[in-house]
Each structure stands twice: as C-alpha cells, then as structure tokens.
C-alpha cells in the first residue's frame, strides 16, 4: 500500500507543468491542423516514431512543438520514466492491492531477470510457458486426446474480461479458422453463447479450457459447470476429466472444481487480468496459432517492452502516445477515443483496448484517494474500417464532438485480393486526411456547390488521429502493437497519479447481482429489500411465461 505516513506528492493537476499545459491548451485549441502542417513542415519527421518496425505517426495530433516541450516537462515532473522503471523493477505499483504489475516478465528471455519481492520470477514463468507450449503442440498434433482416444477437434475457452479478450483477439487475428482444432471463446453468462458453441461440438472431441485468475468469476464458473455437465452427460464423469484444463492463479480452486493438477497451468497475482495475455491465459491462442507463432507474439511484446524502457521520450511510442492521450482527453477535452483498425483480422482490437484502458484508468481518484481533478480515461470504442465509415464517421466528420482516433493500417495483406487491399489502405489514408484537414466553405463554394448547400458540405477537420502502420500482421508485429497499448495505458495512469492495476469499480454490480439471483429465480419482489424500480422490474419478470 501507499505508505500512509509519507507525504503524498502534489496532484498532477496542481503541478506547475500542468498549469502551463492548461494555458497552452487554450492557445492550441483554436489552431487548425491545416496551419500546423504549414507552419511546422518538419512535424511528420518529428512526430513519427519507428519502434523497431512498428511505425506510429502522431503528426495529425493537435500539438505544436511547444506542446511536446510542455508534455516532456509534465513527464519529468511526474517522474514518468522513473515510474516505468519502478514497474519493471517489480515494485508494488498496484498500491491499493499492494502488488507488482509485472506482466513484462511473462515474455522474458532466459537471460532476463525480473524480481517480485526479491525472487526472480523468470524461471517459473518459463517453466509454465514450456508447459503450455508442449500442451498446445500436443493438442494441435493430435497427440493429446480425449477420454475415448479421439483427437480434439474443438477447443472451448471459458473465461471473461482479461481471461477472454486477449486470447480471442490473437486467435482471430492470426488463426486459421479452416484448420482443426477449431478454437472457440465463450465469455458471456448468457446461455445462448455456450449453447451456441456446444451445439456444434462433440463431447468426445472437445477440450474445455477454463480460464480465470480467481476461479470465482460467476460468469466463467457458471459456464464451466454447464460445459462440464455437458461433457459428463456425453462421456461419463471419469472421461470428462480428460477434457478439462484450467488456467488460474488459484490452483486450489481449480482442483476443488475437479481439474487435475497436471492439467492446471498457473500464473500469479502480480499479473493483472487485462494484462495477462502473455501468461498461460494465452493457451487457447497458442493452440489456435501454434506455439511457435505464439512465441513470436511474445517476442514482439518483449521488443516493445525494451523499446518502452529504453527509447528516449520523444522517440518512445507508448510514452508519447500516453502523453498525447492525456493532452487530448484531459486538456483539450475529448471524452471518447475511437480505435479503427483497417484490418478485418483486428476486429477484436477495440474491445480488448476498451477493457485495457477503461478498466485501468476509468477512475476518479488518484492512488492517494484524492480527486484526480481532470477527465480521466476516455470512452474507448470503434470497429473496423471501412465498416465504421458507413456507420459513425459522419459524426466524426461533421458532428460536434472532438473524437481522437487511432487508425491501424497493415501494408501487406495475408490474402491475395490485391485490389481489396488497395481500396482498404486508400480509405484509411483518405479518412485520416479528411478528418484532419477537412474542406473549407471557400473550397466547397469554389467547386460550384450551390450556396444553400455550402454549410452542409463543409468539413471542419481538425479531428486528431494517430496512424499505426504495420508492414504485415505477423505475430511479432501484433505483439508489439498490444504491448504498445499496455505501456500506453500504464503511462497514462502514472501521469494522472492513478492506480491503473486495480478495478474496484466492478465490485458493486457483482455484489448486487449475487443478492438478486435468488429473487430472480423465485420471482420474489420485496420492495423493502429492493428499490422501487428494481422491485417493479422483478414483478414484471416474474410474470414471464415459463
Ligand atoms: O471485470 C472484472 C475482472 O476482474 C477483470 O479484471 C478480469 O479480467 C475479469 O474480471 C475476469 O476475472 P478472472 O480471470 O478472475 O475470472
């Protein structure tokens, strides 16, 4: 915990560097990206970072050279680089839970050393990695088989939040859905999700992977119980056990659930759920893409860890992204952040990033319990380009909200439909240019547009974006991209003084649901026990036809 006797540092918003940025924001707000590009011809070079091949172009952010100077002062005043070093050193940066946040250790090389409470965790990490690598290879090769001797054709990952989003993203981005075993992800407690997947599976050839750090999450345990019952109904209790593996930081609970110790892959309390992809939580992804490519993914993450830790601030992709995120959200006033991958394979990126950023930094008090005093995490949303263009881009172009975007572009497609890819990339570039530079009323009138329509056809522009360019969507590049966002999130938290690694805000709803579930089952609606609205809804629900 934060030492209660130590004097807390000033809040970020009370630092002179913040005050300077606030006045500066007033000066920058009226400036247009059109004139920033004219007056700062070097900005593309200055604001493009090549992080070992992952290219991040920040030049369309609404900043001047002076903004970067002031943001650097903020980084220094808050000790950003030192904070990152403390995280890498295994200090208990998750202060409210008194834990390290050392997910970087999960992708360590044998020569690396990461310590938690004085113990080098790398040997244990690598032992688990070797175990999941072997397991994934055996499942893929049909060496590991079910209770009746048949190889596994379907693998079902049962987990939610961080125990689902990361591996599901990787499986979708890099997997081949035409090969077996097919890998499915069931997260929602809605029985439609589980029933839908199991309807296409045969118990004899299905492997269940129950992923839960705590092994208490209601959604996952409900799905796991139902799926185990489905196995047992098809195969009998004894054989069902051979179709069940667990990934958890609570191996005792997995054992109590009936998972054999040699089918339980562990991780540690210093791994936050939303930062857990590179632990054994990635098992289903490793089965989907193969252990060698999973290793390449981890190598990409490791490369980004190195970049984050060693690149100077102005050449450091995640730290600059964090500073620009704080600038745009907490100082310029954006309240949302659209993430638009121009890559169908990255369709799950916005959802993964939603948990990463909103569960980490969606806080109103700092680690000392004081109001942060500024807007914290934006609402993260988005979907693939070009689909988004035909849904919500109208608002981005001509609406009233300031919405920064991250746009991901992949230079080389993994399919052979070259024309499609040219269209896709052209659209990505066109949209970020249109959003940044717009089209003035004079330009529109100059095109001969009737005076009545000029206002309708004018594009204000000045909508900021960051373009992330990947030469290809390889496992290595995806690993870099995901670790880039992990470090960005932690750095935003550090800059605002937030504990990015706890999530107390998810607790209240869980407690209330646990209290309500019996009343839903029995149709009890006691107004003394519930608020009037909840009681009325319970009464209506109780009238449902059986
Ligand atoms: O949503 C709350 C949360 O605790 C997330 O942080 C976590 O990723 C998810 O639930 C799942 O938790 P577990 O892995 O313990 O089942």
Boltz pocket constraint, residues with backbone or C-beta under 6 A from the ligand:
constraints:
  - pocket:
      binder: B
      contacts: [[A, 160], [A, 161], [A, 162], [A, 163], [A, 211], [A, 212], [A, 213], [A, 214], [A, 215], [A, 216], [A, 217], [A, 220], [A, 273], [A, 274], [A, 359], [A, 503], [A, 506]]
      max_distance: 6.0
